[in-house]
């Protein structure tokens, strides 16, 4: 029996997933609408289209609280109507600012052999910051989309300043091992 050729494969590239955090009606409309939300959602939709075209998983993560507008199933809890949603998007509910805390996110990423995450959504100083740190703690390098996360003014500094501060701070985290790359949406690429 003659041996066949030896097949060599290139090392596999990192496999990415897009995490879209809290683009929910109550956080995108009315008095509590995040700063520049129309442009932020448009950028997220562009990222979603790129990730979908590359065949990568998109996680739509929704925050919920025991009462109020973010109560599970309430109109404010629903995904914002401007958000592009694909039939194969994965939906995840959370009750803490870190999307990894007491959810199946880490298990679902591992099941899909994801080893890098791209993060966007709301709010910069809460769920974005906590989820970036949670991803790093679980060993995932992170791409934080600099112009696709937002928040509201907090009475001390403006929403734009809060988001800029988190871009600068998270970019410089080094103690976790994996690092955060901060890029504008136009520079984010997806490779399946």
Protein Blocks (a to p, Z undefined) as FASTA:
>chain_A
ZZdddddddddddddddddehiafklmgcjllcehklmmmmmmmmmmmmmmmnopacddd
ddddfbdjklghiaklpccfklccdfkbccdddfbfblkgopaklmmmmmnopabdcded
ddfklmmmmmmmmmmmnopacdddfklcccddehlacfklmmmmmmmmmmmpcknopacd
dddfklpccdZZ
